[in-house]
Amino acid sequence: MAPLDMHQAAELKTSLEPEWSIVDDGRALYREIGFAGFNRTMAFANAVAWIANTEGHHPVMCVRYGRCDLTWTTNAINGLSVNDFICAAKVDQLLHAV
C-alpha cells in the first residue's frame, strides 16, 4: 500500500477538527491537546491507548503536565494512511465526550 499523497491527506483532514496539522512532509498528523491538570491528561492518554489497541494502530504520544501531543503515522508505509485519519477522528470524538 502506498502512503496518501498531500492532496488525499488534505482532503481527509477536512473531516477532522481544525487543530490537527499534517506534518513531516505529509507523513504524519499532529495535534497538541491541553488539559486542566495531570490527572485529566493521563486519563486522556489512557483513553487514547485504548483506542490505539482497539484499532491495532498506535500513535506517538508525548505526555506532560496539562498537555498531550499526538502524532499518527503508518510506519509500514512511511506516511499517512486512511487508518491514521480514522484514529484521529476517534480522538476528536473522545474529546467531545469529555
QUIWOTA-V85097 format. One record per residue. N is the residue number from 0. PHI is phi in degrees with one decimal (999 if undefined). PSI is psi in whole degrees, -180 to 180 (999 if undefined). OMEGA is omega as a letter, one per 40 degrees, with the letter a starting at -180 (none if undefined). Layout:
# QUIWOTA-V85097
n=N phi=PHI psi=PSI omega=OMEGA
n=N phi=PHI psi=PSI omega=OMEGA
This chain:
# QUIWOTA-V85097
n=0 phi=999 psi=135 omega=i
n=1 phi=-89.6 psi=149 omega=i
n=2 phi=-68.1 psi=157 omega=i
n=3 phi=-63.7 psi=144 omega=i
n=4 phi=-83.3 psi=173 omega=a
n=5 phi=-59.9 psi=-39 omega=i
n=6 phi=-64.4 psi=-46 omega=i
n=7 phi=-62.9 psi=-44 omega=a
n=8 phi=-63.5 psi=-43 omega=i
n=9 phi=-63.2 psi=-39 omega=i
n=10 phi=-65.1 psi=-45 omega=i
n=11 phi=-67.2 psi=-33 omega=a
n=12 phi=-61.7 psi=-26 omega=a
n=13 phi=-63.8 psi=-19 omega=i
n=14 phi=-86.7 psi=-5 omega=a
n=15 phi=-100.5 psi=167 omega=i
n=16 phi=-61.9 psi=148 omega=a
n=17 phi=-67.0 psi=-12 omega=a
n=18 phi=-72.1 psi=-14 omega=i
n=19 phi=-76.3 psi=142 omega=i
n=20 phi=-125.0 psi=146 omega=i
n=21 phi=-90.9 psi=122 omega=a
n=22 phi=-129.0 psi=-179 omega=i
n=23 phi=56.0 psi=51 omega=i
n=24 phi=54.9 psi=39 omega=i
n=25 phi=83.7 psi=11 omega=a
n=26 phi=-99.0 psi=-2 omega=a
n=27 phi=-153.8 psi=158 omega=i
n=28 phi=-107.8 psi=139 omega=a
n=29 phi=-137.3 psi=142 omega=i
n=30 phi=-151.2 psi=137 omega=i
n=31 phi=-101.1 psi=131 omega=a
n=32 phi=-127.8 psi=124 omega=a
n=33 phi=-97.8 psi=149 omega=a
n=34 phi=-137.4 psi=159 omega=i
n=35 phi=-88.1 psi=80 omega=i
n=36 phi=107.8 psi=164 omega=a
n=37 phi=-69.9 psi=-40 omega=a
n=38 phi=-60.8 psi=-42 omega=i
n=39 phi=-67.1 psi=-38 omega=i
n=40 phi=-62.5 psi=-45 omega=a
n=41 phi=-68.3 psi=-36 omega=i
n=42 phi=-62.1 psi=-42 omega=i
n=43 phi=-63.8 psi=-47 omega=a
n=44 phi=-58.6 psi=-41 omega=i
n=45 phi=-67.2 psi=-37 omega=i
n=46 phi=-65.9 psi=-39 omega=i
n=47 phi=-64.9 psi=-39 omega=i
n=48 phi=-61.1 psi=-39 omega=i
n=49 phi=-64.8 psi=-45 omega=i
n=50 phi=-57.6 psi=-47 omega=a
n=51 phi=-60.5 psi=-44 omega=i
n=52 phi=-67.1 psi=-37 omega=i
n=53 phi=-63.3 psi=-41 omega=a
n=54 phi=-82.5 psi=-16 omega=a
n=55 phi=66.1 psi=33 omega=a
n=56 phi=-145.6 psi=120 omega=a
n=57 phi=-117.0 psi=131 omega=i
n=58 phi=-84.7 psi=169 omega=i
n=59 phi=-87.8 psi=126 omega=i
n=60 phi=-120.6 psi=134 omega=i
n=61 phi=-116.9 psi=113 omega=a
n=62 phi=-110.7 psi=130 omega=i
n=63 phi=-146.1 psi=175 omega=a
n=64 phi=-55.4 psi=118 omega=i
n=65 phi=75.3 psi=11 omega=a
n=66 phi=-157.8 psi=143 omega=i
n=67 phi=-134.7 psi=124 omega=i
n=68 phi=-102.4 psi=132 omega=a
n=69 phi=-117.7 psi=139 omega=i
n=70 phi=-131.1 psi=121 omega=i
n=71 phi=-106.1 psi=132 omega=i
n=72 phi=-156.0 psi=163 omega=i
n=73 phi=-111.4 psi=102 omega=a
n=74 phi=-60.3 psi=-35 omega=a
n=75 phi=-61.6 psi=-26 omega=i
n=76 phi=-116.6 psi=4 omega=i
n=77 phi=54.6 psi=45 omega=i
n=78 phi=-179.7 psi=-165 omega=a
n=79 phi=-88.8 psi=142 omega=i
n=80 phi=-124.8 psi=170 omega=i
n=81 phi=-58.9 psi=-35 omega=a
n=82 phi=-60.1 psi=-33 omega=i
n=83 phi=-61.7 psi=-41 omega=a
n=84 phi=-72.5 psi=-35 omega=i
n=85 phi=-62.5 psi=-46 omega=a
n=86 phi=-66.0 psi=-41 omega=i
n=87 phi=-62.7 psi=-39 omega=i
n=88 phi=-65.1 psi=-36 omega=i
n=89 phi=-66.8 psi=-36 omega=i
n=90 phi=-64.7 psi=-43 omega=i
n=91 phi=-58.2 psi=-45 omega=i
n=92 phi=-62.8 psi=-40 omega=i
n=93 phi=-59.7 psi=-45 omega=a
n=94 phi=-65.9 psi=-31 omega=i
n=95 phi=-74.2 psi=-23 omega=a
n=96 phi=-81.9 psi=-16 omega=a
n=97 phi=-81.3 psi=999 omega=none
